[in-house]
Amino acid sequence: MSKILIRGAKVLGGEAQDVLIDGETIAQVGQNLPADGATVIEAAGQVLLPGLVDLHTHLREPGREDSETVLTGTRAAASGGYTAVFAMANTFPVADTAGVVEQVWRLGKESGYCDVQPIGAVTVGLEGKQLSELGAMHESAARVTVFSDDGKCVDDAVIMRRALEYVKAFGGVVAQHAQEPRLTEGAQMNEGVVSAELGLGGWPAVAEESIIARDVLLAEHVGSRVHICHLSTAGSVEIVRWAKSRGIDVTAEVTPHHLLLTDELVRSYNAVYKVNPPLRTERDVMALREALADGTIDIVATDHAPHPHEDKDCEWASAAMGMVGLETALSVVQQTMVETGLLDWAGVAERMSYAPARIGGLAGHGRPVSAGEPANLTLVDTSYRGVVDPAHFASRSRNTPYEGRELPGRVTHTFLRGRATVVDGKLA
C-alpha cells in the first residue's frame, strides 16, 4: 500500500495535526510531517476520529437480501464512518449455530468495506426455550463473544440466568432486548398522551424497565456481564444508573433516533417512525442525552434495521418496525450531543468507537489515533450542512426517518487498515 498523509486534521477535535498512514498502520502523528511521496489529503478544519464501531446492526443476510446484504450494509457502514459492525442474529436461518455465524463472518471478509463481527442468538431460533450453541459459536472462526435474541426478549428468567452463566466462562456478554412481551401485546407506539389521542395500542415504559431491573439483578447474582440494547426511557436510565452504583457489570446503548425523535411524530401516521422500542417522549429524549453525556449509557448503537419499501409504505398497523441508521448516526450525534455542548469529539470517539469495541471484545478497533496503531480512521467535515436524501444511500433500503431533514456533518474519508473505503464522501 502507498503512504497517505492526512494534513491538518483536528484529531479528536483537538489541535491540528498531520497523520501519516503507512500500509495498515499509523506511522506518525505530529505537525509539519514531510509527505515523502505520500498521497496528501488536505484536511484543515476537519475532525479525525478512530473508525466507528456499531454494536447493533441488522445486515439481513442470510434470508432477507431484499432488505440488505452484508455487502450493501457494510458499504452503508463505511459511508457513515464505520470500520466495524456487529451483525445481529435475527436472520433466516437464525445465527444460532457455528455454521451460520461463520457464513456471515466470511461474507464480511469478502465485502472489504468494514469488518463484520457476528452476534450469536441466545436461544435456538430466537424462540426463548433452549440455549443455542454458545460455546461452539465462540470457538468458531467468527469467535463470537456477544449473544442476543434482539427483535425478541429473552423473557424466561431461568433461560436468561443460564445464558449469563454460560458466557461468563469465556468472557462473553448477553445483549438483551428489554421488552416484556405480555405487556406489549398489540402495542403500536409509546403508551402515553399521544397513543391515547390516536387510539393506538400503547407500549408502556415499564415493559422495558421491568426486564432491565430483572436482568441487572441476575447479572449481579451470577457475576456476569449484561448489555442493554436500545435503552429508551428515563426510568431505564435510573435503573442502569442504580445498577452501576452497586458495581453490577452492566453496559447500555442508545440509538441516534431515540436521542432526537419523539412520539409526537407518530401523529403523521407515517410508518417510517414505527420502531422497536418505540419513539418516546421529549422527557425521555432529554434523559437519554444526559445519561449518554454522564456515562450512564455507554455507547451509541444504530440498530440499523433496513426494510423494503412495501414493508413500510403501508398502513401503520401492518408496517414493519425499524429504521436505517448507519449513514446518519454520526450527524445525529453531532446535532444532539456535540452542538448542544453535552459531548466533545473525544467523548464521541469514546461512545462510538472505543467503548463499543471494548464491550464487544473487538481487537484492532476502537484504538487511539497514535503511531503504531491500526489505521482505522474516519475524517469528518463538521461544518457541512445538508438535507438527507435516501436516494443517495448505499444501503439497499430507504426507511430513514430523516428524509428531507437538515443534519450537520459529513464523512469525507473512511480508512480500513490504511485502505480508503470512502474518498471525498464517495465509496472507493
C-alpha positions as CSV (number, residue, x, y, z in Angstrom):
1,M,0.0,0.0,0.0
2,S,1.1,3.6,-0.7
3,K,1.6,6.1,2.1
4,I,-1.2,8.6,2.9
5,L,-0.7,11.8,4.7
6,I,-3.7,13.4,6.3
7,R,-2.7,17.0,6.8
8,G,-4.0,19.5,9.3
9,A,-6.9,17.4,10.8
10,K,-8.2,18.1,14.3
11,V,-7.5,14.8,16.0
12,L,-10.5,14.0,18.2
13,G,-11.5,17.7,17.8
14,G,-8.2,19.0,19.3
15,E,-5.3,20.8,17.7
16,A,-4.5,20.4,14.1
17,Q,-2.0,17.6,13.4
18,D,-0.7,15.5,10.5
19,V,-1.3,11.8,10.5
20,L,0.9,9.6,8.3
21,I,-0.5,6.2,7.3
22,D,2.0,3.6,6.0
23,G,0.4,0.4,4.9
24,E,-2.1,-0.8,7.5
25,T,-0.8,1.3,10.4
26,I,-0.4,4.8,11.6
27,A,3.3,5.6,11.2
28,Q,3.4,9.1,12.7
29,V,1.3,11.8,14.3
30,G,2.7,15.3,14.5
31,Q,2.9,18.7,12.9
32,N,4.6,19.6,9.6
33,L,5.3,15.9,8.7
34,P,7.1,15.5,5.3
35,A,5.0,14.0,2.6
36,D,7.8,11.9,1.2
37,G,5.9,10.7,-1.8
38,A,2.7,10.0,0.2
39,T,-0.8,10.8,-1.2
40,V,-1.8,14.0,0.6
41,I,-5.3,14.7,1.9
42,E,-5.8,18.3,2.9
43,A,-8.0,18.1,6.0
44,A,-7.8,21.5,7.5
45,G,-10.8,22.2,9.8
46,Q,-12.0,18.6,9.7
47,V,-12.2,16.2,12.7
48,L,-10.3,12.9,12.6
49,L,-11.8,10.1,14.7
50,P,-11.0,6.5,15.2
51,G,-13.1,4.3,12.9
52,L,-16.6,4.0,14.3
53,V,-17.9,0.7,15.7
54,D,-21.6,-0.3,15.7
55,L,-22.5,-2.9,18.3
56,H,-26.0,-3.3,16.8
57,T,-26.5,-3.7,13.1
58,H,-29.0,-5.7,11.1
59,L,-27.5,-6.9,7.8
60,R,-30.4,-9.3,7.0
61,E,-28.2,-11.8,5.2
62,P,-28.8,-14.7,5.0
63,G,-32.5,-14.8,4.2
64,R,-33.7,-11.2,3.7
65,E,-31.4,-10.0,0.9
66,D,-34.3,-7.9,-0.4
67,S,-33.7,-5.6,2.6
68,E,-30.0,-5.6,2.9
69,T,-26.9,-7.8,2.2
70,V,-23.6,-7.9,4.0
71,L,-22.1,-6.1,1.1
72,T,-24.7,-3.3,0.9
73,G,-24.8,-3.0,4.7
74,T,-21.0,-2.7,5.0
75,R,-21.0,-0.1,2.2
76,A,-23.5,1.9,4.2
77,A,-21.4,1.5,7.3
78,A,-18.3,2.8,5.6
79,S,-20.3,5.7,4.2
80,G,-21.2,6.6,7.8
81,G,-17.6,6.3,9.1
82,Y,-17.8,2.8,10.5
83,T,-14.9,0.4,10.2
84,A,-16.6,-2.5,12.1
85,V,-20.2,-3.6,12.8
86,F,-21.7,-6.3,14.9
87,A,-24.4,-8.2,12.9
88,M,-27.5,-9.2,14.8
89,A,-28.6,-12.8,14.8
90,N,-32.3,-12.5,13.6
91,T,-31.5,-13.7,10.0
92,F,-33.1,-16.6,8.1
93,P,-31.8,-19.1,9.2
94,V,-31.1,-17.6,12.6
95,A,-27.5,-17.2,13.5
96,D,-27.7,-19.8,16.3
97,T,-25.0,-22.2,15.1
98,A,-21.3,-22.0,14.3
99,G,-22.1,-22.6,10.6
100,V,-24.3,-19.5,10.2
101,V,-22.1,-17.1,12.2
102,E,-19.1,-18.3,10.1
103,Q,-21.0,-17.6,6.9
104,V,-21.8,-14.0,8.0
105,W,-18.2,-13.5,9.1
106,R,-16.8,-14.7,5.8
107,L,-19.2,-12.5,3.8
108,G,-17.9,-9.6,5.8
109,K,-14.3,-10.5,4.9
110,E,-15.3,-10.7,1.2
111,S,-17.0,-7.3,1.2
112,G,-13.9,-5.4,2.2
113,Y,-15.8,-2.2,3.3
114,C,-15.7,-2.9,7.1
115,D,-15.2,-5.7,9.5
116,V,-18.2,-7.8,10.4
117,Q,-18.4,-9.4,13.8
118,P,-21.5,-11.7,14.0
119,I,-23.6,-11.8,17.1
120,G,-24.9,-15.2,18.1
121,A,-28.5,-16.0,19.1
122,V,-29.0,-16.7,22.8
123,T,-31.7,-19.3,22.1
124,V,-32.4,-21.7,19.3
125,G,-34.5,-20.0,16.6
126,L,-34.9,-16.9,18.9
127,E,-37.7,-18.9,20.5
128,G,-36.6,-18.4,24.1
129,K,-36.8,-22.1,25.0
130,Q,-33.4,-23.6,24.6
131,L,-29.9,-22.2,24.7
132,S,-28.1,-22.0,21.3
133,E,-24.6,-23.4,20.7
134,L,-23.0,-20.6,22.6
135,G,-19.7,-22.3,23.1
136,A,-19.5,-23.6,19.6
137,M,-20.1,-20.2,18.2
138,H,-17.4,-18.7,20.4
139,E,-14.9,-21.4,19.3
140,S,-15.8,-21.0,15.6
141,A,-13.7,-18.9,13.2
142,A,-16.1,-16.0,13.9
143,R,-15.0,-16.0,17.6
144,V,-18.5,-14.8,18.8
145,T,-18.5,-13.1,22.2
146,V,-21.8,-11.2,22.1
147,F,-25.1,-13.0,22.1
148,S,-28.6,-11.6,21.6
149,D,-32.1,-12.6,20.6
150,D,-32.6,-8.9,19.5
151,G,-36.0,-8.5,18.0
152,K,-37.3,-10.6,20.8
153,C,-36.7,-10.6,24.5
154,V,-35.2,-13.4,26.5
155,D,-38.2,-13.2,28.8
156,D,-37.7,-16.5,30.6
157,A,-35.6,-15.7,33.7
158,V,-34.2,-19.2,34.0
159,I,-33.0,-19.2,30.4
160,M,-31.5,-15.7,30.9
161,R,-29.7,-16.8,34.0
162,R,-28.3,-19.9,32.2
163,A,-27.1,-17.7,29.3
164,L,-25.3,-15.3,31.7
165,E,-23.7,-18.2,33.5
166,Y,-22.6,-19.9,30.2
167,V,-21.0,-16.8,28.6
168,K,-19.1,-16.0,31.8
169,A,-16.8,-18.9,31.1
170,F,-15.2,-17.2,28.1
171,G,-15.8,-13.5,28.9
172,G,-18.9,-13.1,26.7
173,V,-21.8,-10.8,27.1
174,V,-25.6,-11.2,26.7
175,A,-27.2,-8.2,24.9
176,Q,-30.8,-8.1,26.0
177,H,-33.7,-6.7,24.0
178,A,-35.7,-5.5,27.0
179,Q,-39.4,-6.0,26.3
180,E,-41.8,-7.9,28.5
181,P,-43.9,-9.5,25.7
182,R,-47.1,-9.7,27.7
183,L,-47.1,-6.0,28.5
184,T,-46.7,-5.1,24.8
185,E,-49.2,-7.4,23.1
186,G,-50.8,-5.4,20.3
187,A,-48.7,-2.3,21.1
188,Q,-48.1,0.1,18.2
189,M,-46.3,3.1,19.8
190,N,-45.3,4.6,23.2
191,E,-48.0,4.4,25.8
192,G,-48.9,8.0,26.7
193,V,-50.9,11.1,25.7
194,V,-50.3,10.7,22.0
195,S,-51.3,7.0,21.9
196,A,-54.5,7.8,23.8
197,E,-55.4,10.6,21.4
198,L,-54.6,8.5,18.3
199,G,-56.3,5.3,19.6
200,L,-53.2,3.2,19.0
201,G,-52.2,0.4,21.3
202,G,-49.7,1.7,23.9
203,W,-46.2,0.3,24.7
204,P,-45.6,1.1,28.3
205,A,-42.2,2.2,29.6
206,V,-42.4,-0.5,32.3
207,A,-42.3,-3.2,29.7
208,E,-38.7,-2.2,29.2
209,E,-37.8,-1.2,32.7
210,S,-39.0,-4.4,34.4
211,I,-36.8,-6.6,32.2
212,I,-33.7,-4.3,32.8
213,A,-34.3,-4.4,36.5
214,R,-34.6,-8.2,36.5
215,D,-31.5,-8.7,34.3
216,V,-29.2,-6.5,36.2
217,L,-30.1,-8.4,39.3
218,L,-29.4,-11.7,37.5
219,A,-26.1,-10.4,36.3
220,E,-25.2,-9.5,39.8
221,H,-26.3,-12.8,41.1
222,V,-24.1,-14.9,38.7
223,G,-21.3,-12.4,38.4
224,S,-21.7,-12.0,34.6
225,R,-22.0,-9.2,32.1
226,V,-25.2,-7.9,30.6
227,H,-25.6,-5.3,27.9
228,I,-28.9,-3.4,27.4
229,C,-29.9,-2.9,23.8
230,H,-31.5,0.4,22.6
231,L,-32.4,1.8,26.0
232,S,-35.3,4.3,25.5
233,T,-36.9,5.6,28.7
234,A,-36.0,7.9,31.6
235,G,-36.9,5.1,34.0
236,S,-34.5,2.7,32.3
237,V,-31.7,5.3,32.8
238,E,-32.3,5.4,36.5
239,I,-32.2,1.6,36.8
240,V,-28.9,1.3,34.9
241,R,-27.5,4.2,37.0
242,W,-28.5,2.4,40.2
243,A,-27.0,-0.9,38.9
244,K,-23.7,0.7,38.1
245,S,-23.6,2.3,41.5
246,R,-23.8,-1.2,43.0
247,G,-20.9,-2.4,40.9
248,I,-23.1,-4.6,38.6
249,D,-21.3,-5.3,35.3
250,V,-23.9,-3.7,33.0
251,T,-23.5,-1.6,29.9
252,A,-26.1,0.1,27.8
253,E,-26.7,1.6,24.4
254,V,-28.9,4.3,22.9
255,T,-29.8,4.8,19.3
256,P,-29.5,8.0,17.4
257,H,-33.2,8.2,16.7
258,H,-34.0,7.9,20.4
259,L,-31.7,10.9,21.0
260,L,-33.6,13.1,18.5
261,L,-37.2,11.9,17.7
262,T,-40.3,11.8,19.8
263,D,-43.7,10.1,19.7
264,E,-45.3,13.3,18.5
265,L,-44.1,12.3,15.0
266,V,-46.5,9.4,15.1
267,R,-49.4,11.8,14.6
268,S,-48.4,11.8,10.9
269,Y,-49.2,8.0,10.8
270,N,-46.1,7.7,8.6
271,A,-44.8,4.2,9.3
272,V,-41.2,5.3,8.9
273,Y,-41.5,6.4,12.5
274,K,-42.6,2.9,13.7
275,V,-39.7,1.3,15.6
276,N,-38.9,-1.1,18.4
277,P,-38.6,0.2,21.1
278,P,-41.0,3.0,20.1
279,L,-40.1,6.7,20.0
280,R,-40.7,8.0,23.4
281,T,-41.5,11.5,24.9
282,E,-39.4,14.7,25.0
283,R,-38.7,14.0,28.7
284,D,-37.2,10.6,27.8
285,V,-35.1,12.1,25.0
286,M,-33.6,14.6,27.3
287,A,-32.9,12.0,30.0
288,L,-31.2,9.8,27.4
289,R,-28.9,12.6,26.2
290,E,-27.9,13.4,29.8
291,A,-27.2,9.8,30.5
292,L,-25.1,9.4,27.4
293,A,-23.2,12.5,28.5
294,D,-22.5,11.4,32.0
295,G,-21.6,7.8,31.1
296,T,-24.7,6.0,32.5
297,I,-25.3,5.0,28.9
298,D,-22.0,3.7,27.5
299,I,-22.4,3.8,23.7
300,V,-24.4,4.9,20.7
301,A,-25.5,2.0,18.5
302,T,-27.5,2.4,15.4
303,D,-30.0,-0.5,15.4
304,H,-29.8,-0.2,11.6
305,A,-32.9,-2.0,10.6
306,P,-33.5,-2.0,6.8
307,H,-36.8,-2.9,5.3
308,P,-38.0,-2.9,1.6
309,H,-40.5,-0.1,0.8
310,E,-43.5,-2.5,0.7
311,D,-43.0,-3.3,4.4
312,K,-43.1,0.4,5.3
313,D,-45.2,2.1,2.6
314,C,-48.4,0.7,4.1
315,E,-50.9,1.4,6.9
316,W,-49.3,1.9,10.3
317,A,-50.6,-1.3,12.0
318,S,-49.2,-3.5,9.2
319,A,-45.9,-1.9,8.9
320,A,-42.6,-3.4,10.0
321,M,-40.7,-1.8,12.8
322,G,-37.3,-0.3,12.3
323,M,-35.2,2.4,10.7
324,V,-31.9,2.5,8.8
325,G,-29.3,4.4,10.6
326,L,-25.7,3.7,9.7
327,E,-25.3,6.6,7.3
328,T,-26.9,9.3,9.5
329,A,-25.8,8.2,13.0
330,L,-22.8,10.5,13.3
331,S,-24.7,13.5,12.1
332,V,-27.5,12.9,14.6
333,V,-24.9,12.6,17.4
334,Q,-23.2,15.8,16.3
335,Q,-26.6,17.7,16.4
336,T,-27.9,16.2,19.6
337,M,-24.7,15.9,21.7
338,V,-21.9,18.0,20.3
339,E,-23.7,21.1,19.1
340,T,-25.7,21.1,22.4
341,G,-22.4,21.1,24.4
342,L,-23.1,17.7,26.1
343,L,-20.1,16.0,24.4
344,D,-16.9,17.0,22.8
345,W,-15.4,15.0,19.9
346,A,-13.2,12.9,22.2
347,G,-16.5,11.9,24.0
348,V,-18.0,10.9,20.7
349,A,-14.9,8.8,20.0
350,E,-15.4,7.0,23.4
351,R,-19.1,6.3,22.8
352,M,-19.0,5.4,19.1
353,S,-15.6,3.7,18.8
354,Y,-13.6,2.9,21.9
355,A,-16.4,1.7,24.2
356,P,-18.4,-0.5,21.6
357,A,-15.1,-2.2,20.6
358,R,-14.3,-2.8,24.2
359,I,-17.7,-4.2,25.1
360,G,-17.7,-6.5,22.1
361,G,-14.1,-7.5,22.6
362,L,-13.1,-6.5,19.1
363,A,-9.3,-6.3,18.7
364,G,-7.9,-3.7,16.3
365,H,-10.8,-1.3,16.5
366,G,-11.5,1.4,19.0
367,R,-7.8,2.2,19.2
368,P,-6.1,5.5,19.8
369,V,-5.1,7.8,16.9
370,S,-1.4,7.3,17.5
371,A,1.7,5.8,15.9
372,G,1.8,2.0,15.7
373,E,-2.0,1.7,15.9
374,P,-4.1,0.2,13.1
375,A,-5.1,2.8,10.6
376,N,-8.9,2.5,11.1
377,L,-9.9,6.1,10.8
378,T,-12.8,8.5,10.0
379,L,-12.5,12.0,8.7
380,V,-15.5,14.3,9.2
381,D,-16.3,17.7,7.8
382,T,-18.2,19.0,10.8
383,S,-19.1,22.4,9.1
384,Y,-21.1,20.7,6.5
385,R,-24.9,21.1,6.5
386,G,-27.1,19.0,4.1
387,V,-30.6,17.7,3.6
388,V,-30.9,13.9,3.9
389,D,-31.8,12.3,0.6
390,P,-32.2,8.5,0.9
391,A,-31.8,8.1,-2.8
392,H,-28.1,8.6,-2.3
393,F,-27.8,5.9,0.4
394,A,-25.5,3.0,0.0
395,S,-28.0,0.8,2.0
396,R,-30.4,-1.3,-0.1
397,S,-33.3,0.1,1.9
398,R,-34.5,3.7,2.3
399,N,-36.6,3.6,5.5
400,T,-35.0,6.7,7.1
401,P,-36.9,9.0,9.5
402,Y,-34.6,11.9,8.4
403,E,-35.6,12.3,4.8
404,G,-35.8,16.0,4.0
405,R,-34.4,17.0,7.3
406,E,-31.2,19.0,7.5
407,L,-28.4,17.4,9.5
408,P,-24.8,18.6,10.2
409,G,-21.6,16.8,9.4
410,R,-20.4,14.6,6.5
411,V,-17.9,11.8,6.5
412,T,-15.4,12.6,3.8
413,H,-13.0,9.7,4.2
414,T,-13.0,6.3,5.9
415,F,-9.9,4.1,6.2
416,L,-10.0,0.4,7.0
417,R,-6.5,-0.7,8.0
418,G,-5.0,2.0,5.8
419,R,-7.1,1.4,2.7
420,A,-9.6,4.1,1.8
421,T,-13.2,2.8,1.7
422,V,-14.6,6.3,1.3
423,V,-12.9,9.2,-0.5
424,D,-14.3,12.7,-0.8
425,G,-17.7,11.4,0.5
426,K,-18.0,8.7,-2.1
427,L,-17.4,5.0,-1.8
428,A,-14.0,4.0,-3.0
